[in-house]
Amino acid sequence: MSTLQFEQTSNITHISGNLTFDCAEMMNELGDINHMFFGDISKGLADHKFGNVLDDGTINNELQNQGTTMDYYNSRNVFCYLCVRPSDYANYMFSPMDSENRDNEFTRLRKGVKFFHAKGFNVYIID
């Protein structure tokens, strides 16, 4: 279960806690069309700000087999993977910088991206 807590001090937001490793719970924590970092997801997609949708080979082969070190993400300039459901722009984000995503050779990130892709979400690399 996620235990994230947000605390506002002046213009700084402090985020603490842990992210879930349970993909079913991630589905319950989807963001909506207005993303806290990227604004209106539909506009970002329409303006091609998120680049191209990752293909099966990149997700199921390259990311799963090679995405086990920070060098992999640094060499591709990955800030995060943004998983977006095309029907309503519901979304979930995986950043290699999150400690839970760095643990165990980025298992949470790799399995999470694969899970959302299998559920019909489009996956984008945000750099």
N, CA, C and O atoms as CSV, one atom per row, in Angstrom:
chain,resi,resn,atom,element,x,y,z
A,1,MET,N,N,0.843,-1.172,0.000
A,1,MET,CA,C,0.000,0.000,0.000
A,1,MET,C,C,0.889,1.236,0.000
A,1,MET,O,O,1.905,1.276,0.694
A,2,SER,N,N,0.507,2.240,-0.776
A,2,SER,CA,C,1.225,3.509,-0.764
A,2,SER,C,C,0.958,4.230,0.541
A,2,SER,O,O,-0.155,4.222,1.068
A,3,THR,N,N,2.011,4.855,1.048
A,3,THR,CA,C,1.871,5.632,2.290
A,3,THR,C,C,2.349,7.053,2.065
A,3,THR,O,O,2.933,7.664,2.960
A,4,LEU,N,N,2.104,7.581,0.872
A,4,LEU,CA,C,2.586,8.917,0.549
A,4,LEU,C,C,1.868,9.979,1.374
A,4,LEU,O,O,0.661,9.917,1.608
A,5,GLN,N,N,2.670,10.962,1.808
A,5,GLN,CA,C,2.128,12.101,2.545
A,5,GLN,C,C,2.689,13.367,1.906
A,5,GLN,O,O,3.853,13.409,1.508
A,6,PHE,N,N,1.862,14.382,1.813
A,6,PHE,CA,C,2.260,15.654,1.218
A,6,PHE,C,C,2.146,16.743,2.276
A,6,PHE,O,O,1.144,16.826,2.987
A,7,GLU,N,N,3.172,17.573,2.375
A,7,GLU,CA,C,3.169,18.678,3.325
A,7,GLU,C,C,3.624,19.941,2.601
A,7,GLU,O,O,4.677,19.949,1.965
A,8,GLN,N,N,2.839,20.998,2.696
A,8,GLN,CA,C,3.137,22.255,2.021
A,8,GLN,C,C,3.779,23.222,3.010
A,8,GLN,O,O,3.221,23.495,4.073
A,9,THR,N,N,4.965,23.744,2.651
A,9,THR,CA,C,5.645,24.770,3.427
A,9,THR,C,C,5.989,25.887,2.470
A,9,THR,O,O,6.830,25.708,1.590
A,10,SER,N,N,5.358,27.030,2.624
A,10,SER,CA,C,5.513,28.130,1.667
A,10,SER,C,C,5.200,27.607,0.272
A,10,SER,O,O,4.104,27.107,0.021
A,11,ASN,N,N,6.164,27.723,-0.633
A,11,ASN,CA,C,5.934,27.254,-1.995
A,11,ASN,C,C,6.625,25.916,-2.276
A,11,ASN,O,O,6.842,25.556,-3.434
A,12,ILE,N,N,6.970,25.183,-1.216
A,12,ILE,CA,C,7.644,23.895,-1.355
A,12,ILE,C,C,6.726,22.785,-0.854
A,12,ILE,O,O,6.165,22.871,0.238
A,13,THR,N,N,6.583,21.744,-1.669
A,13,THR,CA,C,5.803,20.575,-1.272
A,13,THR,C,C,6.766,19.452,-0.922
A,13,THR,O,O,7.603,19.061,-1.735
A,14,HIS,N,N,6.639,18.933,0.305
A,14,HIS,CA,C,7.444,17.811,0.763
A,14,HIS,C,C,6.625,16.545,0.608
A,14,HIS,O,O,5.495,16.462,1.092
A,15,ILE,N,N,7.196,15.559,-0.067
A,15,ILE,CA,C,6.529,14.280,-0.262
A,15,ILE,C,C,7.333,13.226,0.490
A,15,ILE,O,O,8.550,13.131,0.329
A,16,SER,N,N,6.645,12.436,1.311
A,16,SER,CA,C,7.315,11.372,2.038
A,16,SER,C,C,6.450,10.126,2.012
A,16,SER,O,O,5.280,10.175,1.633
A,17,GLY,N,N,7.030,9.021,2.414
A,17,GLY,CA,C,6.302,7.766,2.431
A,17,GLY,C,C,6.848,6.798,1.415
A,17,GLY,O,O,7.948,6.984,0.893
A,18,ASN,N,N,6.080,5.761,1.132
A,18,ASN,CA,C,6.493,4.696,0.219
A,18,ASN,C,C,5.454,4.478,-0.868
A,18,ASN,O,O,4.254,4.636,-0.644
A,19,LEU,N,N,5.934,4.115,-2.039
A,19,LEU,CA,C,5.064,3.775,-3.156
A,19,LEU,C,C,4.717,2.291,-3.096
A,19,LEU,O,O,5.498,1.487,-2.587
A,20,THR,N,N,3.562,1.934,-3.608
A,20,THR,CA,C,3.135,0.530,-3.610
A,20,THR,C,C,3.862,-0.276,-4.665
A,20,THR,O,O,4.285,0.261,-5.688
A,21,PHE,N,N,4.007,-1.569,-4.414
A,21,PHE,CA,C,4.533,-2.514,-5.390
A,21,PHE,C,C,3.400,-3.338,-5.993
A,21,PHE,O,O,3.642,-4.183,-6.855
A,22,ASP,N,N,2.179,-3.104,-5.554
A,22,ASP,CA,C,1.000,-3.863,-5.969
A,22,ASP,C,C,0.361,-3.177,-7.182
A,22,ASP,O,O,-0.177,-2.076,-7.066
A,23,CYS,N,N,0.424,-3.835,-8.344
A,23,CYS,CA,C,-0.097,-3.225,-9.577
A,23,CYS,C,C,-1.596,-2.959,-9.510
A,23,CYS,O,O,-2.067,-1.972,-10.076
A,24,ALA,N,N,-2.360,-3.823,-8.828
A,24,ALA,CA,C,-3.803,-3.583,-8.683
A,24,ALA,C,C,-4.045,-2.303,-7.892
A,24,ALA,O,O,-4.966,-1.545,-8.197
A,25,GLU,N,N,-3.225,-2.064,-6.883
A,25,GLU,CA,C,-3.365,-0.821,-6.123
A,25,GLU,C,C,-2.972,0.388,-6.964
A,25,GLU,O,O,-3.575,1.454,-6.840
A,26,MET,N,N,-1.973,0.227,-7.812
A,26,MET,CA,C,-1.582,1.315,-8.710
A,26,MET,C,C,-2.771,1.742,-9.570
A,26,MET,O,O,-2.963,2.930,-9.832
A,27,MET,N,N,-3.564,0.764,-10.004
A,27,MET,CA,C,-4.747,1.083,-10.805
A,27,MET,C,C,-5.737,1.938,-10.009
A,27,MET,O,O,-6.476,2.729,-10.595
A,28,ASN,N,N,-5.759,1.790,-8.692
A,28,ASN,CA,C,-6.632,2.600,-7.843
A,28,ASN,C,C,-6.060,3.987,-7.575
A,28,ASN,O,O,-6.753,4.858,-7.048
A,29,GLU,N,N,-4.801,4.191,-7.937
A,29,GLU,CA,C,-4.118,5.464,-7.674
A,29,GLU,C,C,-3.845,6.261,-8.945
A,29,GLU,O,O,-2.984,7.141,-8.945
A,30,LEU,N,N,-4.555,5.970,-10.017
A,30,LEU,CA,C,-4.325,6.660,-11.284
A,30,LEU,C,C,-4.564,8.154,-11.159
A,30,LEU,O,O,-5.479,8.604,-10.468
A,31,GLY,N,N,-3.715,8.911,-11.847
A,31,GLY,CA,C,-3.942,10.342,-11.952
A,31,GLY,C,C,-4.994,10.615,-13.018
A,31,GLY,O,O,-5.314,9.749,-13.832
A,32,ASP,N,N,-5.527,11.836,-12.999
A,32,ASP,CA,C,-6.530,12.174,-14.005
A,32,ASP,C,C,-5.903,13.000,-15.124
A,32,ASP,O,O,-4.679,13.093,-15.221
A,33,ILE,N,N,-6.720,13.583,-15.944
A,33,ILE,CA,C,-6.256,14.306,-17.134
A,33,ILE,C,C,-5.315,15.468,-16.784
A,33,ILE,O,O,-4.460,15.834,-17.591
A,34,ASN,N,N,-5.467,16.044,-15.593
A,34,ASN,CA,C,-4.603,17.145,-15.162
A,34,ASN,C,C,-3.491,16.601,-14.271
A,34,ASN,O,O,-3.680,16.384,-13.074
A,35,HIS,N,N,-2.337,16.388,-14.878
A,35,HIS,CA,C,-1.193,15.803,-14.173
A,35,HIS,C,C,-0.468,16.882,-13.373
A,35,HIS,O,O,-0.362,18.025,-13.816
A,36,MET,N,N,0.033,16.512,-12.185
A,36,MET,CA,C,0.674,17.501,-11.313
A,36,MET,C,C,1.971,18.058,-11.899
A,36,MET,O,O,2.344,19.182,-11.564
A,37,PHE,N,N,2.667,17.321,-12.757
A,37,PHE,CA,C,3.888,17.819,-13.384
A,37,PHE,C,C,3.666,18.330,-14.799
A,37,PHE,O,O,4.275,19.323,-15.199
A,38,PHE,N,N,2.808,17.673,-15.558
A,38,PHE,CA,C,2.716,17.912,-16.990
A,38,PHE,C,C,1.462,18.656,-17.432
A,38,PHE,O,O,1.283,18.905,-18.624
A,39,GLY,N,N,0.595,19.014,-16.495
A,39,GLY,CA,C,-0.622,19.738,-16.854
A,39,GLY,C,C,-1.619,18.837,-17.562
A,39,GLY,O,O,-1.728,17.651,-17.252
A,40,ASP,N,N,-2.335,19.400,-18.504
A,40,ASP,CA,C,-3.381,18.695,-19.234
A,40,ASP,C,C,-2.756,17.641,-20.152
A,40,ASP,O,O,-2.112,17.971,-21.147
A,41,ILE,N,N,-2.957,16.371,-19.800
A,41,ILE,CA,C,-2.363,15.264,-20.550
A,41,ILE,C,C,-2.828,15.279,-22.008
A,41,ILE,O,O,-2.035,15.012,-22.911
A,42,SER,N,N,-4.092,15.584,-22.242
A,42,SER,CA,C,-4.603,15.565,-23.615
A,42,SER,C,C,-3.884,16.594,-24.480
A,42,SER,O,O,-3.625,16.337,-25.656
A,43,LYS,N,N,-3.560,17.747,-23.919
A,43,LYS,CA,C,-2.831,18.772,-24.680
A,43,LYS,C,C,-1.398,18.333,-24.945
A,43,LYS,O,O,-0.866,18.559,-26.032
A,44,GLY,N,N,-0.776,17.706,-23.955
A,44,GLY,CA,C,0.588,17.222,-24.139
A,44,GLY,C,C,0.672,16.195,-25.242
A,44,GLY,O,O,1.630,16.180,-26.016
A,45,LEU,N,N,-0.334,15.328,-25.317
A,45,LEU,CA,C,-0.369,14.329,-26.385
A,45,LEU,C,C,-0.640,14.984,-27.730
A,45,LEU,O,O,0.009,14.655,-28.723
A,46,ALA,N,N,-1.588,15.905,-27.770
A,46,ALA,CA,C,-1.941,16.580,-29.020
A,46,ALA,C,C,-0.764,17.393,-29.567
A,46,ALA,O,O,-0.569,17.474,-30.780
A,47,ASP,N,N,0.013,17.988,-28.669
A,47,ASP,CA,C,1.171,18.798,-29.078
A,47,ASP,C,C,2.443,17.975,-29.251
A,47,ASP,O,O,3.512,18.528,-29.510
A,48,HIS,N,N,2.331,16.646,-29.108
A,48,HIS,CA,C,3.467,15.719,-29.247
A,48,HIS,C,C,4.597,16.021,-28.271
A,48,HIS,O,O,5.762,15.751,-28.565
A,49,LYS,N,N,4.257,16.581,-27.105
A,49,LYS,CA,C,5.267,16.881,-26.095
A,49,LYS,C,C,5.830,15.618,-25.454
A,49,LYS,O,O,6.923,15.648,-24.888
A,50,PHE,N,N,5.107,14.523,-25.536
A,50,PHE,CA,C,5.536,13.286,-24.889
A,50,PHE,C,C,6.240,12.341,-25.852
A,50,PHE,O,O,6.637,11.247,-25.452
A,51,GLY,N,N,6.403,12.731,-27.094
A,51,GLY,CA,C,7.077,11.871,-28.057
A,51,GLY,C,C,6.194,10.729,-28.514
A,51,GLY,O,O,4.966,10.813,-28.471
A,52,ASN,N,N,6.830,9.675,-28.948
A,52,ASN,CA,C,6.115,8.520,-29.499
A,52,ASN,C,C,5.796,7.496,-28.415
A,52,ASN,O,O,6.485,7.398,-27.400
A,53,VAL,N,N,4.742,6.748,-28.660
A,53,VAL,CA,C,4.374,5.639,-27.783
A,53,VAL,C,C,5.452,4.561,-27.924
A,53,VAL,O,O,5.873,4.236,-29.035
A,54,LEU,N,N,5.894,4.011,-26.793
A,54,LEU,CA,C,6.872,2.931,-26.846
A,54,LEU,C,C,6.240,1.680,-27.425
A,54,LEU,O,O,5.070,1.392,-27.170
A,55,ASP,N,N,7.007,0.944,-28.198
A,55,ASP,CA,C,6.480,-0.280,-28.818
A,55,ASP,C,C,6.703,-1.495,-27.915
A,55,ASP,O,O,7.392,-1.418,-26.897
A,56,ASP,N,N,6.101,-2.618,-28.318
A,56,ASP,CA,C,6.191,-3.856,-27.537
A,56,ASP,C,C,7.639,-4.279,-27.301
A,56,ASP,O,O,8.002,-4.669,-26.191
A,57,GLY,N,N,8.451,-4.204,-28.328
A,57,GLY,CA,C,9.839,-4.636,-28.198
A,57,GLY,C,C,10.608,-3.820,-27.180
A,57,GLY,O,O,11.382,-4.365,-26.393
A,58,THR,N,N,10.397,-2.524,-27.196
A,58,THR,CA,C,11.097,-1.665,-26.243
A,58,THR,C,C,10.674,-1.985,-24.811
A,58,THR,O,O,11.512,-2.036,-23.911
A,59,ILE,N,N,9.382,-2.199,-24.601
A,59,ILE,CA,C,8.875,-2.476,-23.251
A,59,ILE,C,C,9.148,-3.909,-22.825
A,59,ILE,O,O,9.691,-4.139,-21.744
A,60,ASN,N,N,8.783,-4.871,-23.654
A,60,ASN,CA,C,8.837,-6.277,-23.248
A,60,ASN,C,C,10.208,-6.919,-23.397
A,60,ASN,O,O,10.474,-7.948,-22.776
A,61,ASN,N,N,11.065,-6.345,-24.191
A,61,ASN,CA,C,12.400,-6.922,-24.361
A,61,ASN,C,C,13.470,-5.997,-23.790
A,61,ASN,O,O,14.149,-6.348,-22.825
A,62,GLU,N,N,13.618,-4.827,-24.379
A,62,GLU,CA,C,14.707,-3.937,-23.981
A,62,GLU,C,C,14.597,-3.510,-22.517
A,62,GLU,O,O,15.529,-3.727,-21.742
A,63,LEU,N,N,13.476,-2.906,-22.130
A,63,LEU,CA,C,13.326,-2.421,-20.756
A,63,LEU,C,C,13.404,-3.574,-19.753
A,63,LEU,O,O,14.082,-3.465,-18.731
A,64,GLN,N,N,12.719,-4.663,-20.041
A,64,GLN,CA,C,12.694,-5.792,-19.101
A,64,GLN,C,C,14.075,-6.436,-18.938
A,64,GLN,O,O,14.439,-6.841,-17.834
A,65,ASN,N,N,14.833,-6.531,-20.010
A,65,ASN,CA,C,16.116,-7.229,-19.970
A,65,ASN,C,C,17.313,-6.337,-19.664
A,65,ASN,O,O,18.287,-6.783,-19.056
A,66,GLN,N,N,17.240,-5.078,-20.085
A,66,GLN,CA,C,18.396,-4.200,-19.918
A,66,GLN,C,C,18.201,-3.108,-18.873
A,66,GLN,O,O,19.176,-2.497,-18.435
A,67,GLY,N,N,16.968,-2.854,-18.469
A,67,GLY,CA,C,16.675,-1.737,-17.575
A,67,GLY,C,C,16.927,-2.006,-16.104
A,67,GLY,O,O,16.107,-1.660,-15.253
A,68,THR,N,N,18.059,-2.621,-15.806
A,68,THR,CA,C,18.350,-3.016,-14.430
A,68,THR,C,C,19.344,-2.102,-13.729
A,68,THR,O,O,19.627,-2.294,-12.546
A,69,THR,N,N,19.878,-1.112,-14.435
A,69,THR,CA,C,20.866,-0.201,-13.844
A,69,THR,C,C,20.499,1.247,-14.132
A,69,THR,O,O,19.785,1.539,-15.092
A,70,MET,N,N,20.988,2.140,-13.301
A,70,MET,CA,C,20.738,3.567,-13.510
A,70,MET,C,C,21.376,4.041,-14.811
A,70,MET,O,O,20.877,4.980,-15.431
A,71,ASP,N,N,22.465,3.413,-15.234
A,71,ASP,CA,C,23.106,3.781,-16.505
A,71,ASP,C,C,22.137,3.645,-17.679
A,71,ASP,O,O,22.163,4.458,-18.603
A,72,TYR,N,N,21.285,2.622,-17.643
A,72,TYR,CA,C,20.293,2.430,-18.704
A,72,TYR,C,C,19.397,3.671,-18.830
A,72,TYR,O,O,19.165,4.158,-19.936
A,73,TYR,N,N,18.899,4.173,-17.711
A,73,TYR,CA,C,17.970,5.313,-17.722
A,73,TYR,C,C,18.718,6.618,-18.018
A,73,TYR,O,O,18.203,7.480,-18.730
A,74,ASN,N,N,19.914,6.761,-17.481
A,74,ASN,CA,C,20.700,7.958,-17.758
A,74,ASN,C,C,21.075,8.047,-19.227
A,74,ASN,O,O,21.034,9.132,-19.808
A,75,SER,N,N,21.439,6.926,-19.840
A,75,SER,CA,C,21.848,6.949,-21.247
A,75,SER,C,C,20.680,7.281,-22.171
A,75,SER,O,O,20.891,7.723,-23.300
A,76,ARG,N,N,19.468,7.076,-21.708
A,76,ARG,CA,C,18.268,7.394,-22.498
A,76,ARG,C,C,17.598,8.682,-22.034
A,76,ARG,O,O,16.538,9.066,-22.530
A,77,ASN,N,N,18.240,9.340,-21.072
A,77,ASN,CA,C,17.749,10.617,-20.544
A,77,ASN,C,C,16.312,10.493,-20.024
A,77,ASN,O,O,15.478,11.353,-20.308
A,78,VAL,N,N,16.018,9.433,-19.267
A,78,VAL,CA,C,14.667,9.160,-18.780
A,78,VAL,C,C,14.407,9.901,-17.477
A,78,VAL,O,O,15.054,9.635,-16.465
A,79,PHE,N,N,13.452,10.837,-17.506
A,79,PHE,CA,C,12.940,11.424,-16.263
A,79,PHE,C,C,11.893,10.485,-15.674
A,79,PHE,O,O,11.885,10.211,-14.474
A,80,CYS,N,N,11.014,10.000,-16.543
A,80,CYS,CA,C,10.003,9.047,-16.096
A,80,CYS,C,C,9.376,8.341,-17.293
A,80,CYS,O,O,9.546,8.744,-18.444
A,81,TYR,N,N,8.650,7.282,-16.981
A,81,TYR,CA,C,7.764,6.624,-17.938
A,81,TYR,C,C,6.361,7.045,-17.547
A,81,TYR,O,O,5.957,6.876,-16.397
A,82,LEU,N,N,5.626,7.587,-18.486
A,82,LEU,CA,C,4.255,8.009,-18.247
A,82,LEU,C,C,3.333,7.046,-18.981
A,82,LEU,O,O,3.367,6.945,-20.207
A,83,CYS,N,N,2.508,6.340,-18.212
A,83,CYS,CA,C,1.553,5.369,-18.757
A,83,CYS,C,C,0.191,6.056,-18.813
A,83,CYS,O,O,-0.328,6.492,-17.786
A,84,VAL,N,N,-0.387,6.154,-20.007
A,84,VAL,CA,C,-1.637,6.908,-20.202
A,84,VAL,C,C,-2.681,6.016,-20.866
A,84,VAL,O,O,-2.432,5.415,-21.911
A,85,ARG,N,N,-3.860,5.940,-20.236
A,85,ARG,CA,C,-4.970,5.197,-20.858
A,85,ARG,C,C,-5.610,6.111,-21.893
A,85,ARG,O,O,-6.095,7.186,-21.538
A,86,PRO,N,N,-5.625,5.714,-23.164
A,86,PRO,CA,C,-6.097,6.586,-24.237
A,86,PRO,C,C,-7.560,7.007,-24.105
A,86,PRO,O,O,-7.923,8.095,-24.553
A,87,SER,N,N,-8.395,6.184,-23.510
A,87,SER,CA,C,-9.831,6.487,-23.466
A,87,SER,C,C,-10.176,7.666,-22.559
A,87,SER,O,O,-11.126,8.396,-22.839
A,88,ASP,N,N,-9.428,7.863,-21.485
A,88,ASP,CA,C,-9.790,8.928,-20.537
A,88,ASP,C,C,-8.590,9.681,-19.963
A,88,ASP,O,O,-8.749,10.534,-19.090
A,89,TYR,N,N,-7.379,9.363,-20.460
A,89,TYR,CA,C,-6.126,10.009,-20.042
A,89,TYR,C,C,-5.741,9.722,-18.594
A,89,TYR,O,O,-4.866,10.392,-18.044
A,90,ALA,N,N,-6.388,8.728,-17.966
A,90,ALA,CA,C,-5.934,8.298,-16.645
A,90,ALA,C,C,-4.483,7.866,-16.803
A,90,ALA,O,O,-4.107,7.324,-17.843
A,91,ASN,N,N,-3.660,8.102,-15.773
A,91,ASN,CA,C,-2.231,7.883,-15.954
A,91,ASN,C,C,-1.534,7.466,-14.672
A,91,ASN,O,O,-2.039,7.648,-13.564
A,92,TYR,N,N,-0.358,6.903,-14.869
A,92,TYR,CA,C,0.521,6.530,-13.764
A,92,TYR,C,C,1.948,6.771,-14.231
A,92,TYR,O,O,2.280,6.534,-15.392
A,93,MET,N,N,2.794,7.245,-13.312
A,93,MET,CA,C,4.152,7.632,-13.659
A,93,MET,C,C,5.160,6.799,-12.873
A,93,MET,O,O,4.981,6.555,-11.680
A,94,PHE,N,N,6.214,6.367,-13.551
A,94,PHE,CA,C,7.320,5.642,-12.919
A,94,PHE,C,C,8.609,6.406,-13.181
A,94,PHE,O,O,9.020,6.548,-14.332
A,95,SER,N,N,9.246,6.896,-12.135
A,95,SER,CA,C,10.512,7.594,-12.283
A,95,SER,C,C,11.648,6.738,-11.732
A,95,SER,O,O,11.529,6.196,-10.633
A,96,PRO,N,N,12.747,6.607,-12.475
A,96,PRO,CA,C,13.882,5.852,-11.947
A,96,PRO,C,C,14.509,6.522,-10.721
A,96,PRO,O,O,15.307,5.901,-10.020
A,97,MET,N,N,14.160,7.759,-10.464
A,97,MET,CA,C,14.706,8.466,-9.302
A,97,MET,C,C,14.016,8.078,-7.991
A,97,MET,O,O,14.598,8.252,-6.920
A,98,ASP,N,N,12.789,7.555,-8.057
A,98,ASP,CA,C,12.085,7.127,-6.847
A,98,ASP,C,C,12.819,5.931,-6.253
A,98,ASP,O,O,13.156,4.987,-6.968
A,99,SER,N,N,13.067,5.969,-4.947
A,99,SER,CA,C,13.855,4.896,-4.326
A,99,SER,C,C,13.231,3.529,-4.546
A,99,SER,O,O,13.952,2.554,-4.760
A,100,GLU,N,N,11.905,3.434,-4.498
A,100,GLU,CA,C,11.247,2.141,-4.712
A,100,GLU,C,C,11.487,1.621,-6.124
A,100,GLU,O,O,11.508,0.411,-6.349
A,101,ASN,N,N,11.667,2.532,-7.070
A,101,ASN,CA,C,11.911,2.114,-8.448
A,101,ASN,C,C,13.378,1.764,-8.692
A,101,ASN,O,O,13.689,1.083,-9.669
A,102,ARG,N,N,14.280,2.216,-7.827
A,102,ARG,CA,C,15.697,1.865,-7.954
A,102,ARG,C,C,16.006,0.532,-7.280
A,102,ARG,O,O,16.964,-0.144,-7.655
A,103,ASP,N,N,15.209,0.154,-6.295
A,103,ASP,CA,C,15.456,-1.075,-5.542
A,103,ASP,C,C,15.327,-2.304,-6.435
A,103,ASP,O,O,14.531,-2.332,-7.374
A,104,ASN,N,N,16.126,-3.313,-6.121
A,104,ASN,CA,C,16.017,-4.615,-6.785
A,104,ASN,C,C,16.066,-4.516,-8.305
A,104,ASN,O,O,15.231,-5.086,-9.006
A,105,GLU,N,N,17.052,-3.786,-8.798
A,105,GLU,CA,C,17.267,-3.639,-10.240
A,105,GLU,C,C,16.048,-3.056,-10.957
A,105,GLU,O,O,15.692,-3.502,-12.048
A,106,PHE,N,N,15.419,-2.067,-10.344
A,106,PHE,CA,C,14.302,-1.337,-10.954
A,106,PHE,C,C,13.098,-2.245,-11.214
A,106,PHE,O,O,12.357,-2.040,-12.175
A,107,THR,N,N,12.909,-3.237,-10.361
A,107,THR,CA,C,11.828,-4.207,-10.539
A,107,THR,C,C,10.463,-3.542,-10.559
A,107,THR,O,O,9.645,-3.856,-11.423
A,108,ARG,N,N,10.192,-2.628,-9.625
A,108,ARG,CA,C,8.871,-1.973,-9.573
A,108,ARG,C,C,8.589,-1.239,-10.876
A,108,ARG,O,O,7.496,-1.353,-11.431
A,109,LEU,N,N,9.556,-0.498,-11.358
A,109,LEU,CA,C,9.397,0.267,-12.601
A,109,LEU,C,C,9.194,-0.675,-13.783
A,109,LEU,O,O,8.251,-0.498,-14.554
A,110,ARG,N,N,10.056,-1.664,-13.935
A,110,ARG,CA,C,9.976,-2.556,-15.092
A,110,ARG,C,C,8.677,-3.349,-15.104
A,110,ARG,O,O,8.019,-3.445,-16.140
A,111,LYS,N,N,8.302,-3.919,-13.957
A,111,LYS,CA,C,7.055,-4.687,-13.897
A,111,LYS,C,C,5.835,-3.778,-14.038
A,111,LYS,O,O,4.849,-4.150,-14.674
A,112,GLY,N,N,5.905,-2.591,-13.447
A,112,GLY,CA,C,4.775,-1.668,-13.533
A,112,GLY,C,C,4.511,-1.194,-14.949
A,112,GLY,O,O,3.364,-1.175,-15.396
A,113,VAL,N,N,5.568,-0.810,-15.660
A,113,VAL,CA,C,5.409,-0.366,-17.052
A,113,VAL,C,C,4.840,-1.505,-17.893
A,113,VAL,O,O,3.935,-1.293,-18.700
A,114,LYS,N,N,5.370,-2.708,-17.704
A,114,LYS,CA,C,4.875,-3.861,-18.455
A,114,LYS,C,C,3.403,-4.129,-18.137
A,114,LYS,O,O,2.622,-4.431,-19.040
A,115,PHE,N,N,3.018,-4.020,-16.862
A,115,PHE,CA,C,1.631,-4.227,-16.434
A,115,PHE,C,C,0.693,-3.227,-17.116
A,115,PHE,O,O,-0.324,-3.621,-17.688
A,116,PHE,N,N,1.031,-1.942,-17.057
A,116,PHE,CA,C,0.156,-0.929,-17.656
A,116,PHE,C,C,0.083,-1.077,-19.171
A,116,PHE,O,O,-0.983,-0.893,-19.759
A,117,HIS,N,N,1.197,-1.406,-19.805
A,117,HIS,CA,C,1.197,-1.633,-21.250
A,117,HIS,C,C,0.244,-2.785,-21.602
A,117,HIS,O,O,-0.526,-2.692,-22.558
A,118,ALA,N,N,0.304,-3.859,-20.826
A,118,ALA,CA,C,-0.579,-5.015,-21.065
A,118,ALA,C,C,-2.045,-4.661,-20.845
A,118,ALA,O,O,-2.924,-5.296,-21.429
A,119,LYS,N,N,-2.325,-3.655,-20.010
A,119,LYS,CA,C,-3.700,-3.207,-19.747
A,119,LYS,C,C,-4.187,-2.204,-20.795
A,119,LYS,O,O,-5.283,-1.662,-20.661
A,120,GLY,N,N,-3.385,-1.950,-21.840
A,120,GLY,CA,C,-3.809,-1.064,-22.923
A,120,GLY,C,C,-3.394,0.385,-22.762
A,120,GLY,O,O,-3.838,1.238,-23.530
A,121,PHE,N,N,-2.556,0.684,-21.785
A,121,PHE,CA,C,-2.056,2.047,-21.614
A,121,PHE,C,C,-0.946,2.300,-22.621
A,121,PHE,O,O,-0.152,1.405,-22.911
A,122,ASN,N,N,-0.886,3.502,-23.148
A,122,ASN,CA,C,0.249,3.923,-23.960
A,122,ASN,C,C,1.351,4.364,-23.007
A,122,ASN,O,O,1.079,4.995,-21.986
A,123,VAL,N,N,2.586,4.035,-23.340
A,123,VAL,CA,C,3.721,4.351,-22.473
A,123,VAL,C,C,4.647,5.313,-23.222
A,123,VAL,O,O,5.015,5.079,-24.373
A,124,TYR,N,N,5.009,6.392,-22.543
A,124,TYR,CA,C,5.882,7.425,-23.110
A,124,TYR,C,C,7.100,7.606,-22.206
A,124,TYR,O,O,6.992,7.500,-20.985
A,125,ILE,N,N,8.252,7.879,-22.803
A,125,ILE,CA,C,9.407,8.300,-22.028
A,125,ILE,C,C,9.369,9.823,-21.971
A,125,ILE,O,O,9.321,10.500,-22.998
A,126,ILE,N,N,9.392,10.339,-20.759
A,126,ILE,CA,C,9.483,11.797,-20.567
A,126,ILE,C,C,10.921,12.091,-20.186
A,126,ILE,O,O,11.448,11.543,-19.218
A,127,ASP,N,N,11.550,12.969,-20.967
A,127,ASP,CA,C,12.962,13.295,-20.666
A,127,ASP,C,C,13.127,14.720,-20.238
A,127,ASP,O,O,14.243,15.153,-19.952
